[in-house]
Amino acid sequence: MKTKNKFEDFKPNWVLTIVLILGTITVFFPLYMAIIIAFKQPSEMTNDVAGALAFPAKWSLDNFKQAMEVTDFWNSLGNSLLITISTIVLSVLIHSTAGYAIGRAMARKKIFRIFYLYIVSGMFVPFSILMMPLVKQTAQMGLGNRLGVILLYVVFYMPMNVLLYTGYLKNLPLALEEAADIDGATTWSAYWKILFPLMMPMHATVAILTALGTWNDVMTPLVIMSGTGQNTLPLAQLNFQTQFGTNYNLAFSSYILALVPILIFYVICQKQILDGVANGAVKG
């Protein structure tokens, strides 16, 4: 008896294939341009399309060395890492706890539903409205520094993260906490020992989303840390822009250097991120 090949009924979807190809080109073409510009010399920058797409005449790391000097790379990198990592840790701890407290109590008491809507509504408030009052308040409180930026980030990302955690907790059965309560565990210990580890996919999702926003942000450090002499990488990269023009070769070299740490972090957390989005953002 002839066995049926499992690929015999496969019919390629050409529309989907074309869309995927176009999407791939859309993603990789800017990355390709950034890489070749970073390795080119200013004399190789031309206005014609063929010259712009051509490979550098000589592959050299000179632009990267100069970019690191101009941006004081290691100091700026240290500030960015400190702010980003601190924000991630505080966000995961505080926002997951708030999401748990509100999510579990929301079904029993309507007041927590109001708290939830109040917190989530913060996503609709633009930073431009808050900028001037925050600058004045942080200066008066002595928080016009890295600590102030970290605290502001924790507050800014709270609405989105509480929304994600609350949605993800709907997929974790109450029976887990009821069983822990029967065994004599307190609500606090049940959360940290049982639920918190189970939320690892959502922790990864929150971590990468918070890291991306924090790592790439220019406005908050610019208005809060102005005059302190402390720069993050995005702030330091403003040095490439002058009133007479922009040094694109050094700028793109610096952009690639800044891309590497966050790209590594994303690759490490990729599986957990996909699981967290599928279980929390969609079903929640």
N, C-alpha and C positions, 0 to 999 in steps of 0.2 A: 504494500500500500504506500502510495507516494505521500510523504509528509509535506505539509504546507509550510513554505518559508514564511516566517513572521514578518518579513519585509515586503512580501508580495502586495499587501494591501496598502502599503505606504504610498501616499501621494503628496508630493512636495507642494507646499503653499508658497507660490512664487511671490505673492503680494507681501507676505510676512518676511520672506527672505530678502526682498528688496528693501523693506523698511529696516530690517536688522543691519543690512549692509550700509545703508545711509546713516543709521544711528552710529555705527562703528566709525565711519569716516568723520562724522560730526565730532565725536569724542577724541579721536586720535590725531586729526589734522592740526588742531591748536597745539597739542602736545608736541607734535613733530616740528611745528614752526618754532615753538619755544626752545626746543633743544638745538636746532641748527642756528638760531639767532644767538643763543648763548655761547656757541663755539666760534661764531664768526668774528672777524675784526670789523671795526667801523668802516674801513675802506671797502669792505665787501658788501655793504648794505646798498642795494640798488632799488630803483623804483619799478623796474620791469618784473613781470611775473616769473619768468624763467630764472632770473638772478636771485629773486627772493626765495624760490623753492630749492635752489641748488645747494649742494653740500658745501661746507666750508673748504677753502683751499687747503687749510692746514688745521687739523684737530689739535687744539691746545687748551690747557686749563688756566691760561693767563687771566681770562675774564673772571673765572671763579675766584682766583687769588685776589684780584683787585676788588671784587665785590665783597669779599670777606673783610678786607681792610676798610673799605668805605663804610660798611654797616656795623663795624666792630662786632663781627659775627658771633663770636663765642659768648660775649656779654649779652648781646641781644637774644641769642638762642637760650641762654640760661634764664633770662627774664620771662621769655615766652613759655618755656617748659615749667617754670615755677608757677606762673599764673594758670596755665592750662591744667596741669596735674592737680593743683590745689582745688581748682574749680570742679574738676571731675570727681575727686574724692568727696568733697563736701556735698556736691549735687546728688551723688548716688546715695549717700547716707541720709541726708536731710529729706530729699524729695521722695525717696522710696518709703521712708517712715511716714511722711505726710500723706502719700498716696494710699498707704495701708490703712492709716487711721481714718481717713475720709472715706475710702472705698468700702471698708467693712461696715462703717457706721451709717453710711448713706442710705442703706436699705431699711434701716430701723428708725432713724430720726431724720425728719425733713430738714432740720437746721443744718445738717452736714451737707445736704444737697445744695443749700444756699452757699455754704463755704466753698464747695467745689466749683460752682458756677462763678463765684467771685474771684477765685484764684485763676481759673481758666480764662476769664475775661481779660486778664492781663496781657494775653497774646495780641489783643487788638489795639493796645496802646503803643503808638510809635515812639521810638527813642527821641526823636526831634522835639517832642512835647516835653519830655522829662529832662532834657539835656541841661538847660540852664539852671533849673532848681537843684539838680544833682551836683553840678559843679560847685555851686555856692554852699550846699550842705556838707559835701565831703571836705571842702576847704575849711569850713568852720569846725568840723569834728576832727580835723587832723588826719583825714583819710584820703588826701590827695596823693596817693602812692599805690604801690602794688597791692597792698592789703585792701584798699578801697575798691580797686578794680575787681579783685576776686570776689568780694562781698556783693558787688553790683551784679556780676555775672551769675552768682548763685540765685539772686533774686530774679534776674531777667529770664533765666531758663526754667524757673519753677513752674510757670503755667503749663508749658509744653510737657515737661517731665512728669508732673503730677497727672496730667491727662493720660500719658502713656502707662504709667504705673497703675493707675486706677483701672484702665482697660485690661491690663495684663492680669491683675488680681482676680478678675471675673472668671478666669480660666483655672484658678486654683481653688479646689473644693473646700468648703468650710469644715468638712469631715476631718481634715488634717488638724485643724486647731481644736476641734472637739475631742479628738483622740488625745491630743497633748494635754488638754484640760483635765481629762479623766485620769491621766497619768500624774497629775499634780503640777504640771508646768504652768507658769504664769503667762499672761498674754505677751509680755516683753520677751521672755525666754523662748516661747513658741515662735514668735516672729523671727528672732535672730538665728535660732538653731534650725528651724524647719522652712519657713517661708522665704527668708532672705536668700539662702542658697538656691532655692528653686527659681528665683527670679533672675538668675544669672544671664539668660539671654536678653532680658530687658535692661539689665545693668549695662551690658555691652552696647546695646542700642543707644541708651541714654549717654553713655560715655563717648561714643563716636560722634553723635550729633552735637553734644556739648563741646567736644574737642574741636570739631570743625568750625563752629561758630566763634569760639574763643580764640583759636589759633589764627584765624584770618581777619579778625576784627581790627579795624583801625580807629574808628571814631571814639570808642570808650577810652582806650589808653591815651588817645590824643588830647581829649578834653580834661581827663582826670589827672594824668601824670605830666601834663605840660609844665615845663620848667624844672622838673626834678632831675633831669639828666639821665633818666632811665628809659631805655627804648625797648620795645618788643621788636620782633623781626618785621612785621608790617610797617611799624613806625620808622624803623631804620631804612626801609626801602624807599621812603619818600625822599631820601637824599639824592636819588637818581633823577629827580624831577626838578628842574630849575626854570627860571623865567625865560631862558633862552632855548629850552628844549629838554629832551629826555635821552639819556644814554641807554638805549634799548639793549645793547649787548650785555652790559653789566647788570641791568635791571632783570633781564630774563635769567641770567646766571644765578642771581640771588633768589629769584622765584623758585627755581628748580631746587636750590639748596633748602629752601623753606618747605618745599613739597615733600621731601624725602621722609622726615620723621612722622608726619601725619599719615603718609601713605603706608609706611610700615605698620603703624598702629591699626590702620583699617584692615590690612591684610591679616593681621593676627586675630582680630575680632570679627572677621567677616561672617563665619558660620553662626556665631551667637547673634549677630545683628539681624541676619535674615530670619532666624527663629523668633527673635523678639518682635520684629515688625509683623510677621505673619500671625503671631498669637496675640499680640497686644494692640497694635494700631488698627488692624482690620476688624477683629472681633469685638474690641472694646468700644 
